[in-house]
Amino acid sequence: MKKFGIKEVVATGIGTALFVVLTEVQIPLGVIPNTSLQPRAAVLAFLAAVFGPVVGGIIGLLGHALGDALFYGGVWWSWVFPDAIFGILVGLFVKKYQIKEGGFHGKNIALFNAVQVIANAIAWIVVAPVLDILIYAEPAKKVFVQGIFAFIGNVIIIAILGSLLGVGYTKIGAKSSSLDKED
């Protein structure tokens, strides 16, 4: 297993801060309450794909919990844990995406999007609604509809913005890193 070093610590801190700041950047999906297109999902997916499951899990957990606490006055845990799970699942395939190595194109973009669709389905169509029912005794029909809309919104924003972040990083960031040790 890869060492959790300074790059991962910095990525976790910056990623968590970005996730929190982007909590209020939302485009509502319509008639379903509490569901929207959220760029923070793309940032989470991108950072998990670059730095792995530990960074993705921490950003999803801390970023969502802090964002909820700061902007909504309370933490909705049944939606915090799915973001952590999502970050972990996307991060599990970090080596296959080849973002850091400059190879994020074609098959690797397709793999990233296949993984994010599956991870989003697990997080938002299964985990979030089940936790809503178990923790908050929410009505099943309501939370499964919300989960499906959250899934759709996340898949769309990550497919577009997450893929663009990965392509941009692989073209620019993979060639040089400002986090290298100095001699």
N, C-alpha and C positions, 0 to 999 in steps of 0.2 A: 504494500500500500504506500502511496505517495506521502511524503512528509508534509505536514501542515506548517508552511513557512511564512515568511514575511509577506510574500505576494498574496497568499490566501487570506492572511489577516487584514491586509489593506483592502483587498477585494470585498471581504465580508463587511468591513466598516463602511466603505463607500457604497456598496450595494444596498446595505440596510438603510443608510441615509437616503439614497435615491428612492428606494421603495417607499419609505415614509413620506418623503416630499411629494411623490407622485400619487399618494393616496387620494388626494382631492382632484386629480386630473382624470375626469371620467366623461364618457359619452353614453348617456342612458340608452338602453336597448329597447325602450318602449314601455309597454304596459306592465311588465313584470317588475315589482319593486326590488330594490337593492341589487340590480344586475346592470352592468354597463361594460363598455369597452374600456379597459384600463391599461395604459402603457406600462404600468409597473409590472404587469404579468410578463411583458416582453423583456424587460430588464432582468427580471428574475430568471427567465428561461435562458437568456444570453449568458448571464454570469454563471449559472449552473453548468452550461455547456462549455464554458471556458475553464472554470476552476474546479468543477466536480461536485459530488453529492454533499459533502460536508458544508461547503460554502453555500450551495443552493438551499440546503435544509435550514441553515442558520438564517440566511436572508429571508426566506419564506416565513419562518417562525417569528423572528425578532421584528422584521420589517412590518409584517401584518399586525402583530400585537401592538407595537408602538404606534403605528398609524391609526389603528382603532382607538387606542387610549387617548392619543393627542387630538384627533379630529372628531371622534364620536363620543368621548367620555367614558367608554367601556370597551372591553374586549369581547368579541364574539368568537369564542374558541372553536366552535364548530366550523368556522371558515378560516381560522388561523392554521390549524393543523393540516388541512388539505394543501395550503400553499407550501408548507414545509415538506410534505410528502411529494408534491409536484417537483419542488427544487431537487430533492434527493433523486427521484426517478429520472429526471432529465440529466442530472449530473453523472449518473451511473455510466453513461456512454461517452464521457468526455474525450476519451482517446479516439473513438470512432469518428467524431465530428471533424477532427483535424483543424480546428479554428486557430489555435496557437501556432500550428505548424505551417499555416498559409494554404491549407488545402480544403477550405470550406467552400465547395462548389458542387454542382451536379448531384451525385449520389449522396454526398454528405449532407447537403441541404435537405434532400428528400428524407434521409434518415432522421435528421433533427426534427423535421416536421411530423414524421410518423411517430416518433417517440413522444413529442409534445402532445399530439392528439391522444395517444393512449394514456399518458400521464394525466392529462386534463380530464379524460373520461373517468379514470379511477378517482381522482381528487374531487371532482365536482358532481359527477353523476352518481357516485357511490358513497365516498367518505363524508362529504359535507352534508348531504341530506340525512344520512344515517345518524351522524352526530347531532344534527339539528333535532331529530326526533328523540334521541337518547338523552341529550343534555338539557334541551329547552322544551321538550314535549310539543314541538311544532307539528302542525298538520302535515301528514305525509304528502298529500297531493301538492300542497303549496311548495314544500321544500324541494321536491323532485323537479317541479317545473322551474324553480329558481336555479337549481343545479344544472339543468339542461341548458338554460339560457347563459349561465356563467361559463359553462363548457364552450358553447358556441362563440361567445364573445372572446374568450381567451384564445381559442384556436385561431380566430381571425386575426387578432392583434399580434399574436406571436408569429403566425405565418408571414405576416407582412413586416412588422417592425423588428421582431426577433431575428428573422432571416437577414434583414438589412443590416442590423447591428453585427451579426456574425460575418457577413460578407465584408463590411467595412473594416472590421477588426483584422480579418485574415489578410486583407490587402494592405493595410497600413500598420496596425499594431503588431502583427506577427513578425514583421521585419525588424522592429526595434522595440525595446522595452525600457521605460524609464525607471523600472524597479530592479535593474541589475545591480549587483554589488560593484562598488567602486574599488579600483586597485589600490 
